[in-house]
Amino acid sequence: MSVFDEKYRVVAIKNDRLVIRGILSGSVLTIINPEPETPLTEADYPVGKLIALSDPSTTPLN
């Protein structure tokens, strides 16, 4: 199973990092914000929110 095939629940936001846990696998991932000028906030990612990851390699280039 790919990380992009699973749904994740937000566990915490710490500074510029989003901590999520896989619903099926239980794997914990820490995502580092690549754009510090656009901070991650608890308003956008409240603890308990269900999210999915998208594969940036499948996004068309500008």
Protein Blocks (a to p, Z undefined) as FASTA:
>chain_A
ZZklpccddfbdchjaccdddfklopacddddfblklccdfklmgghiacddddfklpcc
ZZ
